Structure formats: structure tokens, C-alpha cells
């Protein structure tokens, strides 16, 4: 259980983390930088990340996540919000393949 509400940066990339991203991450309201990339985590991207109004960077790529990036997260993209960098596995290598993660607001899409 995460209780570090004052935590501003969390970089967990390339740590072989498994399981899902906890919805508790949405309570870390001071978070400005959050990266989980290059971990074999599964599930969906928690809507609760949309609660992180100070978040400027969100890196969730090279993972096994599925689903869509929630409107609550997209609403925090610049210019209305603070998220400058939003990266997920929303890319494909051809026009007929459905992306692993659907994202209408990502500024870079990796091929999952």
C-alpha cells in the first residue's frame, strides 16, 4: 500500500515488475513524473491516474497493458492540463492492426 502522498517522482522502468498498476497510484496527488515502462505488467491503465493534476510525464510503454487511456487522463494533457509527455503502446506497424492500447491524446505511440 502506497502512503507517500508527497511523492513527486516515481521511475520504475525496467524492473521486471508484474501484476497490474494499482489504482492507489491515483492518490499520489503531488506526482509530477510517473514511469513504469519496460515491465511485463498487465491489465488496464487506471482511470485514477487522471487525479494526478500535477503530472507532467506519464510513460507506460513496452508493457502488456490493454484497453484505452481514460478521458480523465487525456483531460490533463497540455494545454488544459500539465501532462506534456504521454507515452503508451498505442502504435501499430500497419493500418489494419488494432493497437494494444487505444489513446487519442498520446504524443508518442510505441508498438506494443
Helices and strands as residue ranges (DSSP letters): E 9-11, G 23-27, E 33-35, E 42-44, G 47-51, E 57-60, E 64-68, H 71-74, E 85-91, E 101-102, E 108-111
